[in-house]
Amino acid sequence: MKIWPAIDLYNGECVRLYQGDYGQKREMPLTPQEALRFFASKQVERIHIVDLNGAKDKKATQLSLIQELITASEVPIEVGGGIRDEATVAAYLQAGAAAVILGTIAVEDPKLVQQLAQKYPGKIYVGLDAKGDKVATNGWLDASEATIWDLATAMDQAGVAGIIYTDIERDGTMQGPNLERTALLCSLVSCDVIASGGVRDRSDFQALQPTGARAVIVGRAAYEGTIWDKEEKMNVN
């Protein structure tokens, strides 16, 4: 199971939310630059960066900072949060992003997602952030009528490279990932499925293996050291 640690950015700082609640925001111990170096030292395959301001404000508000992080990183970076148009997609990819993650526009403008998937093959992922079976949009602040099952099938047919499934009710809780829904999504689509939300420790990686997920995004547990071999926590030098 591949580990993709998450760096969630709010006002230029690394933070973690609890169940997607901006009112329950916790600052992490390192700067974004320090977090990049820490995760690179763990030889991870990819780093997952989210512009939380952008997700809430419906536009990429930390574009310059994230472009700098992409350029500085030794590890491939994927980016999500507030990406609503092709210009933003192109800006991140031109900066060297390994992939961009589209969320809200997958619900609001699926034809655009299909066009982008065709224009940038292998570079477009869709984030399915859900409460129960329903997809949340706009930084998890709004509920849609779209289900993860219907949207996953449609986006797979649109040609996206992968789907990132986050169970919002587990995100930041360290209560374990949603194995049942992850496995069902994997059975429905041919593209990659990435699990996210609730990971506690390495036992969750073993539990996710039979689901068919290609990788798992880890947030809080990556910072608190419960997933690394030596239970190492982040230390600011």
N, C-alpha and C positions, 0 to 999 in steps of 0.2 A: 504494500500500500504506500503510494507516494504521499509525502507530506508537503502541503503548500501553506506555509504560515501566512497569517493575515496582518496587514498594517492598515488600520482604519484611521483616517486622518480627519481631524476636526480643528479648524483654525490653525492648521500647520503642526498640530501635535498628535502623537499616537494616543488613541483612546480605545476603550471598549464600552459598548453599550450592553445593557441587560435586556434581553428580549426585544431588541430594537428600540428601546425607549431612550430618546434623547435627554429626558430628564434624569435618567440613571446612567450618567456618563462618568467613566472612571479614567483618569489619566494613567498611561502606562509609564514605566520607569525610564525609558530611553527616548531620545529624539528619533525622528524618522531615519536619519542617516546612521545613527548608532544601531537601530533595529536592523537595517539592511546588512550591516557588517556582521551583526550577531547571527542572523539567519544564514548568511553566506558561509559562516564558519561551520554551520551544521550540514553543509553540502546538500541543501535542499534543491529540488528540481525547479521550483518556481516560487515566486512570492506574489501574493494576492494583495493589491492595494485598492482601497475604496475611498473615494472622496465623499465623506458624509455630508459636508456642506452642499456639495453638488447634488447629491441624492435628494436632499430636502428642498433645495432652492431651484431644482429642475434645470440646472445648467452647470457646466464644469467650472467651479469657482476656484479650484486649487490646481489648475492646469499647469502653470509655470513650475510650481513646486514638484509636482509629480513628474513632469518632463525632466527636471534636474535629477530626481531620484532614479529614473529609468537610465539616464546617461551614466550615472555614477555606479549603478549596481553591477556586481559581478554575476548576478543570477538573473535569468529571464523574469520579467515582470508582466503580470496581467493587471488591467485597470478597469474599474467600474465606478459608477456613481455620477449621475447627472449627465450621462452621454445621451443626447437626444437628436443628434444630426450627424451627417457624414463628415462635416468639417472637423468636428471634435474627434471622431474616429480616426480620420486621416492625421490629425495633429499628434495623437498618441502613437500611432503606428510609425509615423515619420521620425518620432523621437526614439524609436526602437522597442516599443512595447511588443511583447510576444503575442498578446491578444487583448481585445477589449471586450467588456461585458455589458450587454444591453439588457435593461430590465423593463422599465416602464414602457418604452416604445414597442416592446414585443407584444404588449397588450393593446396599445393605442394605434400602432402603425406596423402591423406584421409584414406588410408588403415592403416597407423600407428595410426591415431586417433581412428579408429574402434577397433584396438587391445588394445589400452590404455583404451578405454571406457569399454571394456569387462574385462580387468584385474583389473581396479579400478572403479567398479560400483558406480555411484553417485558422483564421484570425478572429472570427466572431463567435463569442459564447453568449448564451442567454442565462440570466440569473432568474431562477424561479424561487422567489422569497414568499413563503406561504404561512398562513395561519390556518391550520387544518388543511383542507383541500383547496382553499381559495388563495389566489395570488395577490400579494400586497404590492402597491406601487408608491412612487414618490417618497423614497426613503422609508418605506414601510408605514407611512403615515395614513395611507388611504387603502381601502379594500376594493377589489374589483370583483366582477362576477365570473372572471375566468378561473377555471380549475387548473391545477398543475398538470392533470392528465391530458386535458385537451390542448393546453398550450405547449406542453412538451412534445406531443405528437405533431402539432403544426410546425413547431420550430425545427424539429428533426427533418420533416419533409421540406422545409425551407432551405436546408443545407447547412445549418450552423455546425461548428466544430464540436461543440459540447454544451451541456446544460449543467449549471451549478444550482443544486437544490439546497435551500436553507430552510430548516424548520425554525421559524422565528421564536416560537415558544420555548425552544431549547437553546437558542443562541445566547451565549454568555453565561449559561447556567451550570455548565459542566455536569449535566445529568445524563449524558450519553446521546449519541446520534439517533435519528429516527430510522432504524434499520428496515422496518416493514415498507415504508413509503420509498426509501432509497432503492430497495430491491425491486419494487413494482415499477418504478420509473425506468430502471435499467432493462427490465423485460419489455418495455413499451417502445424503446427507441434504439436506433443503431449508432447514434453518436455517443461520445463519451459522456458519462455522468460523474459529476464531482459532488461529493457529500460535504455538507457544512452544517455546523450548529450542534453544540452540546458535548463535543469531544472532551474526555476527561484525561485519559492516559493511553498507553500503548495497547491495552486490552481492547479498546474500542477499534483500533486498526484491525485486530484479528477478527472482531465481530463483523466489521464491514467487508472483509474479504469475500465472503460468499455472495454478497449482494451484486457484485459485478462492477462496483464503482471503480473508476480508474485512479482516483486520488481523493484526499480529504483535506479540506481547508481547516486550519486550526488557529484559533484566536487566543483566548485567555490562557489555555493550557500551554501554548507556545511561550508565552511570557512567564508563566509561573513555574515552568520547568518540569511539568509532570509527564511530558512526552519524550524527553531526551534520555539517552542511555544512562547518564550519570545524575539524572534529576537536577540538572544544572539550572539555576535561575539566572536572570539577567543581572549583571552588575555594571554600574556606571563607573568608569575609570576617571 
